[in-house]
């Protein structure tokens, strides 16, 4: 069971930054205002002006943050706040003089003005220009605005850079968590599909065992029915009911037994898990075996078979049957009760072709692009793992062939297997040994 990832942190927007810093900035502004006011103790008129302007400035900031921000845009609120702060601080400087405590407002204001929105730099520049211009025009020592302006710029840039780095770090953490969540999801899906694959492997082994167990009693049934049929044929005179058995019932019974034996043999060969060696095989016989195995998925529709003279091939026949069974089952599942599934074989140049065509639902271009990707499937849950066509593609290309697909939504699909007469790997190994002889088709 995979662990549920922790809730992903959200990236802070500029408004959240301002709201988070507001209590601390208000406390800092109050402390600085108190310090500026107290420096004029004994000069009561100047102290009253400093106190009054500081109170008005702080009150304006509180109203902007608590009241006017409901009706005004955040950017507009910050511009008005900046004007109020410049007016309050510059007013104290013009009336009471530009003391060092008053100049501390300049770098402190940079911390307030700073934000992640685009106009914070413009507001900071406007604030510095207004403060420096007012101070210089009022006769302040020019070294004071220059020194504190440089300090303010450095503080603003350092704060801005630190925020950018923290933002990048947070975004990186969020991206990593998203990747981890996706990887956990993919791992969970792969685990479920591995369990399904293991289940199918177990079912295949069970099918091989059942087929083996059926094979023994069917041998007795075949032998006994065949002996009965021969004995009755040798009788010169038979009653009418027994004659009907000899002429119709027993031949039909033997034909049915032959079909059952063929299906059992196909299942045993199909379900074997041991490595398959290259061998000479009859493609049409393997196609008929695949039809018998897949007939349970084709009983609802009309099936047409057109096997041409293709001769013998060299390759891995059990893999060919596996591919054909998969394609036939897919065709049957995609085709309705009034549809047609057609299996045909033919020669094509130096190789042969196996064509499986259906009149089913067809596929979209997007489905065609992902058709042979492992675990890609359009079937409902429990109907397929998305491995069949990927495995089929690997088996066919492994023998030197390729698969061609044509499909259109609503008009069915056509899978064409192009196979060499001698599988490429078999041809390479045959050159080193005694060679391979093909019978004429």
Beta strands, then each sheet from edge to edge (+ up, - down):
strand 1: 279-282
strand 2: 302-307
strand 3: 312-315
strand 4: 340-348
strand 5: 351-358
strand 6: 402-407
strand 7: 413-420
sheet 1: 1+ 3-
sheet 2: 2+ 4+ 5- 7+ 6-
end
